[in-house]
Amino acid sequence: QVQLVESGGGLVQTGGSLRLSCAVSGINFRLAAMNWYRQAPGKERELVAGITGGGTTNYADSVKGRFTISRDGKNTVYLQMNSLKPEDTAVYYCNTYFRTPYWGQGTQVTVSS
């Protein structure tokens, strides 16, 4: 079965950095588009960044210039988050699609002021 397992979340101060990882199994990772979503308390889940199998990326306006999505050639997608702000505080979810959407369990990112 398809499994997505996030890691790398934590507590950081404003201006700090974190690198999230999502290990993927059960799909042809090299062909699958991968996404990072986040959901803050009381807010809707929103798309943060995406990357296609070919490496094309897209970002939410709120994170452009600060976040970078990437993937290795094997099974992991990353989200490098720099210049973090309190507004980035959320649970971050890895996502892909193979006949149906798949989600990781989420990893908490908290940015203190």
N, C-alpha and C positions, 0 to 999 in steps of 0.2 A: 504494500500500500504506500501511498504518497505520505511522506513525513517531512515537515519543516521544523527545525529546531533553532530558535534564536538564542543568542548569548551576547554578552558585552554591555548590557545596561548597567546603570548604577547612579550614584549621586555625584554630581560635579558642581563646581561653582560657575557662575556667569563668566563667559569667556573661555571656559575649558573645552576639552575635546573628549569624544568617545568614539569608539569604532564598534559597531554592531556587526555580528556575523549571523548568517542563516545557513545551516547545513541542510541540504536537500537530498532526499532519496526517493526512489520509486517512480521517477520520471526520467525522460531524456533531458537532463539538465541543460545540455549544450544547445538545445533547440527551444527551450522554454523561456518565455519572458518572465522576469521576476520583478516584484514590486515591494516597496516598503510603505506601509500605512502607519498612521498613528491615531490614537484616540485619547484626548484629554478629558478630564472629568467634566461631565455635563455637556460635552461637545460630540458632534458626529465624527465618525471615523473618516479620515481624509487621506488621500494619496499624497505621499511625500516625494517619492522618487520611483522611477521604473527604468528597467534596462531590458532590451530585447536580446534574443539569442545572438544577434549580430553585433551587439554592443552599443546600439543607439540608446541614449539616455534622455530622460525628461524629469523635470523637477517642479514642485510647487513653487510659486513665486516667493513664498515666505522663506524658503531655504536656499534659493539660488545663490551661488557664490560662497556658501558656507558648508553645504553637504555635498558629498560625492558618492554615487552608487557605482559599484564595480562588481565584477565576478571573476572567479578564477576559471580555469579550463576544466575543472573537475566537478565540484558539487557545492560550492559555497558562494553566496552573494554577500556583499559587504555594504555598509553605510558608514562612511567616515563623516563625522559630525564635528565641525569646528566652530569656534566663536559662539558657543551655545548661549542661549538666552532662556530666562524663566518661561517664556511662552513656548519653548520646545518641550516642556515637561509633558509627558504622555506615556502611555503604553505603546510600544512600537511593535508592529506585526509584520512578519514576512508573508508574502502571498504569491501564489502562482495559479495557473489554470491549466487543467488537463481534463477536458470533458466536463469538469465541474471545478469551481474555485476551491483552493486549499489554503489553509491558514496555519501559521505557527501558533504557539501558545502565548506569545507576547513576551516582551521584556521591558521592564520599567526603566524609564529615563527621567531623572529628577534633576533640575537645574536650580540651584539656590541663588538668591540675589545677594 
